Amino acid sequence: MANVAVIGAQWGDEGKGKIVDLFTRDADIVVRFQGGNNAGHTLVVDGQKTVLHLIPSGALHPGKLCIIGNGVVVDPEVLLEEIHGLKRKGCFQDNSLLKISEQAHLIMPYHKSVDQARERLRGKGKIGTTGRGIGPTYEDKVGRIGIRFVDLLDEKTFREKLKYNIEEKNIYLKAILKEKTLNFQEIYKTYCGYREKLREYVADTALLLDREIKAGKKVLFEGAQGTLLDVDHGTYPFVTSSNAVIGGVCSGAGIGPQNIHQIIGISKAYTTRVGGGPFPTELKGAEGEKLKHDGDEFGATTGRPRRCGWFDAVGVRYAVRINGMTGIALTKLDVLTGFKKIRVCTAYRHSGKLYREFPASLRILEEAKPVWEEMEGWATPISAARKLADLPKHAQRYVRRLEEILETDLILVSVGPSREQTIMLRNPFH
């Protein structure tokens, strides 16, 4: 038995969708444990692209149980669209293969209204939120006024909670944010419709997981966003609203840490980030544009162009330490093809001081200068490589040098978007 957690080692968008899809072949259950539909995991199977926002990336494999854990915040409209889209592709013909935690919180229309209005008011200080209501939903969760699926299933409880929240949020929307107020009856009717369509999927998923793990089933835990976007350990306040690190698995899925046996970090062979916030290795010239173009660096959820830069080993080393990662899956190595020289940031320099560890200070991160290590690039396309020996010698040296700098084994190297475009060095389930 082996249970594996997949965690983003950068600012999200590392290619977790493809890696989860690959590892799902050896898993029985795939669990999403945090975030909401602000995440977008892109999978390419037989040349067909699928983007998932809430349902675990294991959905494209027949017979796999997919679980949306209690740590996820769920927009029921988006979830239903995703279910119907997968069914049209021939997936999820058996409804019993999707379970939603009864303790997962619902994203409500007022969460989206608040999210979008706040971002407009911030002006130049925008955080870069997707405006999908994720942050305000987590706020209500912590504020103990959130609405969970178990509340939605109880008509009386749902009506009472929704009535209270609408009254409170309408005051805030009108008086503070200068936004339109919302109609209780419209929202109530809409969400009652969602209740009937989603009722069969709702379950005590923590109990279900416990029983399945005890029965010897193999579980894959799928993270969203990345370590550097974690609300506690990321570049605060330019972060997401949940715990994207390994601790989020326990709290967001309802399992004990002894049930996690392998922790795999996902990292691009370079670095990207979406939205605002510090980015020490960002490239703003032709090299950054080449990475963006060749890597198709546009958000799967929003379509926003991603900021691109060289590999930041300081940030990834930090992610390895924070999560206790047992291996790294390196993605998009093929995107570096064609660069004569490739750089890796091994430390930061700020005000005469050398930082080898990731600093908490936003000001230091914004002003820091990277300490570079330069390596030879390669021109030969590598998308057909299936083992390390197939790579050009400089590509092999780059991979091995990252292992040395990160002090962590690379267990997989992705050389293209498709399943087969992968060099598997170690399967974490074996």
Disulfide bonds with the S-S distance in Angstrom:
none
